[in-house]
Amino acid sequence: MRRTILFVTGLLIMGLSHLAVAQQIPTEDVAVSDGRKIDADGRCKTPLGSTVDIAEATYENSIGDALLMAYWKDPAFNPQERVF
């Protein structure tokens, strides 16, 4: 299965060539903030947290990063396979 992933200002658009109901689609973290690490299985186990105070309807902008950048190469990429 070829996966095409496009990030547009926080929006994830994913095109799949062969989508079946029972098929598992692997999910990997590509970039994480606040010194957290991505494990060998491709996932970050440490949650970012929340600064939302529901009772007061406020939040603090004190966690996360303003910009995340990463390079990722799909190990299952096949240029001969059609996406859509």
C-alpha positions in Angstrom: 0.0 0.0 0.0 1.4 3.4 -0.9 0.6 6.3 1.4 0.7 9.9 0.4 0.8 12.3 3.2 0.5 16.1 2.8 0.7 18.5 5.7 -1.0 21.9 5.1 -0.8 24.3 8.1 -1.7 21.5 10.6 -4.1 19.7 8.3 -3.2 16.1 7.5 -4.4 14.8 4.1 -3.8 11.2 3.5 -4.4 9.4 0.2 -4.5 5.6 0.2 -4.5 3.5 -3.0 -5.9 0.3 -1.4 -8.3 1.0 1.5 -10.1 -2.0 3.1 -12.2 -1.9 6.2 -10.1 -4.5 8.0 -6.8 -3.0 6.9 -4.6 -1.5 9.6 -3.0 1.8 8.6 0.3 2.4 10.5 0.6 5.6 12.4 4.0 7.2 13.1 5.0 10.4 14.9 7.3 12.5 12.7 8.1 15.5 15.0 7.5 16.1 18.7 8.1 19.1 20.9 9.4 19.9 24.4 12.4 17.5 24.4 10.2 14.4 24.0 11.5 11.4 22.0 10.1 9.1 19.3 10.6 5.5 20.3 11.9 2.7 17.9 8.3 1.8 17.1 7.7 5.3 15.6 5.5 6.6 18.4 6.1 9.2 21.2 4.9 7.7 24.5 5.2 10.9 26.5 2.0 13.1 26.3 2.5 16.8 25.7 0.0 17.8 28.4 -2.6 20.6 28.5 -2.7 24.1 30.0 -6.4 24.5 29.6 -8.3 25.5 32.7 -11.8 24.4 31.9 -13.4 26.0 35.0 -12.0 29.4 34.1 -12.2 28.9 30.3 -8.6 30.0 29.9 -5.3 28.5 28.7 -1.6 29.3 28.8 0.6 29.2 25.7 3.5 27.7 27.6 4.0 24.2 26.1 4.6 22.9 22.6 6.7 24.6 19.9 5.8 27.4 17.5 7.5 25.4 14.6 8.1 21.7 14.1 10.2 20.5 11.2 11.3 17.0 10.3 12.5 14.8 7.4 10.7 11.5 7.0 11.1 8.9 4.3 8.4 6.2 3.8 10.2 2.9 3.9 7.3 1.3 1.9 7.3 3.9 -0.9 6.9 2.4 -4.3 7.1 5.0 -7.2 5.5 2.5 -9.6 2.3 2.3 -7.5 -0.6 4.7 -8.2 -2.0 6.7 -5.3 -5.5 7.6 -6.4 
